[in-house]
Amino acid sequence: DWTTDTYDAIIVGSGPAGIIVATRMAEAGLQTLLLEAGGPSYGITGGDLDARRPSWLSGTNLSRVDVPGLYKSIYTTNDGLTCSLNSYGGCTIGGSSAINAGLFFKPPTSDWDLYFPEGWHSADVETANQRLTAQQPSTDNTSRDQVRYLQTGYDAARKWIVDGLGFTDVDLNAQADEKTEVFGHPVFDYADGQRGGPVVSYLQSALEKPNFQIQTNVTVLRVERNLTQATGVYANITGVEKVISLNPNGRIILSSGAIQSPKLLMMSGIGDPAVLSKIQAAGKMSTALQSSDWINSTSIGAGLFDNPNTFIELEGPAIQSYVYSYDSPIDEDAQAYVQNRNGPYTFASETAVFFDTFTRDDGSNVTFQGTIDSSGYQDYMSNTTITLNIYGTAGLKSKGNVVLNEQADFAPGADGNVYYSDATDAENIAGFIYKIFQKLPDSGLTSLNIPQDATKEDIQTYITTYSAYALGSVNHWSSSCRIGECVDAQTRVIGMDNLHVVDGSIVAPLSVNPQYGIMVAAEKGSELILALYGKSLDGTNL
Ligand SMILES: Cc1cc2nc3c(=O)[nH]c(=O)nc-3n(C[C@H](O)[C@H](O)[C@H](O)COP(=O)(O)OP(=O)(O)OC[C@H]3O[C@@H](n4cnc5c(N)ncnc54)[C@H](O)[C@@H]3O)c2cc1C
């Protein structure tokens, strides 16, 4: 009975971080348990495939998760892959890596050097980076036939951004350090026309180890602890609440994502005492835990980040937009995918990406990213319209908090400070949009929702006023349990001996979409945690 066994390492959450940490713990020979609140995702994770796919995939070994082109429909037809627990992302094997667009951009070395503390600079994470690259395939040309599909948006964007504005065309991961005026093809963590990611690249090797197991449909409610020593997790296992225990020298690693991991700490008596009092009063904290045992820290959940984004709807006579369909794709495209892994369904709709970095008067940097999608959005769905999604990325100054909603049984969420609480961010992003708009008229593209001659002030007002096109969340949650404030440089929760957080929570806002950097952090975290067991990555004693 796995629930009465004891473990050297219990990892909570099977997102990209949790899978990598669990795999490395198992490879080093530790008795490893990975707990996941959700259920199966990719075809290879088993379960009822028909419950997780449209009928055109019947008779294959694919679930909708495997087909990159189906990612966009996740919030309309979720097939049980999201849940109220992880309301901002995937709640399934792979976490959000099973439902995301798969964009896989290596962060520039400057992100580690500028935004991470001692011990986490680029030289410190270099071997972690190399391990990730060795284990996780990626590609900027997804179709087996090596044809790049849906390129009218790419061509128009290239004319605008490269020919018009003078950005340099680069290989975005090979030249990852270049984040000033660069343009390129998006890179995805796919392999052979199917979604890749840690479920394919890491979890499958962990599953071969007799000392590894994953248990799904297990929701951890809190960490059990004896003062500074974690002793196990208290979990809901298909309706029954139970403690799963650690071995005496064991460790718990929370990898539940940047929203859930801070919540689990708070439910375990670690956090802001005002919040802890409410949790205790509601009877949700272990009765064994006295308020004198609380670890008071206002850093838990503080610093929460997500990219503020703006959709710019662009029309052009040469554009042929493409709308992916969950249940009735164009027959030819469905056949090309199912029979040969060719065509538009081999990628998640993004056709071009560009970056720019701006140095402020105070010498600090801020980076911007633009991603071209294959279709229009909401009110702008003509077949000559595409969407440009502009994010502000590394160096933004706004920071939010993870807050617990008492009415909804302490469901965690973001407070109102995440987007644009520091006006500098809106000013900088508006300045970037203004800059690129100066060459828009020559490109043959027309902006439909922001006037091309808008002033910087008009743009700033547009991007900070909530609409279907502005202030939407892109679910790139990070930074809610920062290294040096919430966890130490070994990823150990400050005040605890053997409780760690390794996931988006410990990663600072990056220049690029977060998944790659989170996976590097998980590789680095694994190495550091194994050293605390006295082990190296291959399991030899240090
Ligand atoms: C729709 C969408 C599109 C995205 N697109 C991209 C992209 O293209 N490129 C990119 O780089 N990033 C993208 N992201 C972001 C990226 O997927 C996340 O940053 C990344 O997955 C976070 O990894 P994580 O390990 O921190 O947590 P998560 O992926 O959130 O995984 C956490 C896991 O823990 C489980 N869990 C939570 N609480 C508990 C509990 N109490 N008990 C047990 N299990 C629990 C959850 O069910 C989940 O499986 C996207 C995200 C979304 C939602």
PDBQT file of the ligand as one rigid body, heavy atoms in Angstrom, charges set to zero:
ROOT
HETATM    1  C1  LIG A 601      -2.614  28.086 -21.302  1.00  0.00    +0.000 C 
HETATM    2  C2  LIG A 601      -1.174  28.275 -20.946  1.00  0.00    +0.000 A 
HETATM    3  C3  LIG A 601      -0.241  28.517 -21.972  1.00  0.00    +0.000 A 
HETATM    4  C4  LIG A 601       1.104  28.682 -21.651  1.00  0.00    +0.000 A 
HETATM    5  N1  LIG A 601       2.018  28.776 -22.667  1.00  0.00    +0.000 NA
HETATM    6  C5  LIG A 601       3.342  28.737 -22.374  1.00  0.00    +0.000 A 
HETATM    7  C6  LIG A 601       4.317  28.632 -23.404  1.00  0.00    +0.000 A 
HETATM    8  O1  LIG A 601       3.992  28.501 -24.582  1.00  0.00    +0.000 OA
HETATM    9  N2  LIG A 601       5.627  28.635 -23.059  1.00  0.00    +0.000 N 
HETATM   10  C7  LIG A 601       6.039  28.754 -21.760  1.00  0.00    +0.000 A 
HETATM   11  O2  LIG A 601       7.240  28.823 -21.518  1.00  0.00    +0.000 OA
HETATM   12  N3  LIG A 601       5.133  28.823 -20.763  1.00  0.00    +0.000 NA
HETATM   13  C8  LIG A 601       3.804  28.772 -21.047  1.00  0.00    +0.000 A 
HETATM   14  N4  LIG A 601       2.889  28.755 -20.026  1.00  0.00    +0.000 N 
HETATM   15  C9  LIG A 601       3.393  28.772 -18.659  1.00  0.00    +0.000 C 
HETATM   16  C10 LIG A 601       4.033  27.445 -18.236  1.00  0.00    +0.000 C 
HETATM   17  O3  LIG A 601       3.250  26.362 -18.688  1.00  0.00    +0.000 OA
HETATM   18  C11 LIG A 601       4.150  27.454 -16.714  1.00  0.00    +0.000 C 
HETATM   19  O4  LIG A 601       4.975  28.537 -16.373  1.00  0.00    +0.000 OA
HETATM   20  C12 LIG A 601       4.765  26.171 -16.154  1.00  0.00    +0.000 C 
HETATM   21  O5  LIG A 601       4.030  25.032 -16.524  1.00  0.00    +0.000 OA
HETATM   22  C13 LIG A 601       4.808  26.266 -14.637  1.00  0.00    +0.000 C 
HETATM   23  O6  LIG A 601       5.436  25.133 -14.142  1.00  0.00    +0.000 OA
HETATM   24  P1  LIG A 601       5.367  24.725 -12.607  1.00  0.00    +0.000 P 
HETATM   25  O7  LIG A 601       6.092  23.422 -12.499  1.00  0.00    +0.000 OA
HETATM   26  O8  LIG A 601       5.806  25.874 -11.791  1.00  0.00    +0.000 OA
HETATM   27  O9  LIG A 601       3.814  24.528 -12.255  1.00  0.00    +0.000 OA
HETATM   28  P2  LIG A 601       2.503  23.943 -13.012  1.00  0.00    +0.000 P 
HETATM   29  O10 LIG A 601       2.781  23.673 -14.446  1.00  0.00    +0.000 OA
HETATM   30  O11 LIG A 601       1.391  24.826 -12.632  1.00  0.00    +0.000 OA
HETATM   31  O12 LIG A 601       2.306  22.545 -12.299  1.00  0.00    +0.000 OA
HETATM   32  C14 LIG A 601       1.852  22.413 -10.985  1.00  0.00    +0.000 C 
HETATM   33  C15 LIG A 601       1.207  21.046 -10.825  1.00  0.00    +0.000 C 
HETATM   34  O13 LIG A 601       0.950  20.850  -9.425  1.00  0.00    +0.000 OA
HETATM   35  C16 LIG A 601      -0.342  20.287  -9.253  1.00  0.00    +0.000 C 
HETATM   36  N5  LIG A 601      -0.823  20.693  -7.931  1.00  0.00    +0.000 N 
HETATM   37  C17 LIG A 601      -1.109  21.954  -7.524  1.00  0.00    +0.000 A 
HETATM   38  N6  LIG A 601      -1.503  21.937  -6.245  1.00  0.00    +0.000 NA
HETATM   39  C18 LIG A 601      -1.459  20.649  -5.842  1.00  0.00    +0.000 A 
HETATM   40  C19 LIG A 601      -1.763  20.005  -4.610  1.00  0.00    +0.000 A 
HETATM   41  N7  LIG A 601      -2.181  20.701  -3.551  1.00  0.00    +0.000 N 
HETATM   42  N8  LIG A 601      -1.638  18.655  -4.534  1.00  0.00    +0.000 NA
HETATM   43  C20 LIG A 601      -1.211  17.938  -5.620  1.00  0.00    +0.000 A 
HETATM   44  N9  LIG A 601      -0.903  18.505  -6.815  1.00  0.00    +0.000 NA
HETATM   45  C21 LIG A 601      -1.027  19.847  -6.903  1.00  0.00    +0.000 A 
HETATM   46  C22 LIG A 601      -1.154  20.875 -10.401  1.00  0.00    +0.000 C 
HETATM   47  O14 LIG A 601      -2.289  20.081 -10.682  1.00  0.00    +0.000 OA
HETATM   48  C23 LIG A 601      -0.139  20.898 -11.536  1.00  0.00    +0.000 C 
HETATM   49  O15 LIG A 601      -0.161  19.699 -12.264  1.00  0.00    +0.000 OA
HETATM   50  C24 LIG A 601       1.531  28.628 -20.305  1.00  0.00    +0.000 A 
HETATM   51  C25 LIG A 601       0.603  28.394 -19.286  1.00  0.00    +0.000 A 
HETATM   52  C26 LIG A 601      -0.730  28.204 -19.597  1.00  0.00    +0.000 A 
HETATM   53  C27 LIG A 601      -1.696  27.930 -18.491  1.00  0.00    +0.000 C 
ENDROOT
TORSDOF 0
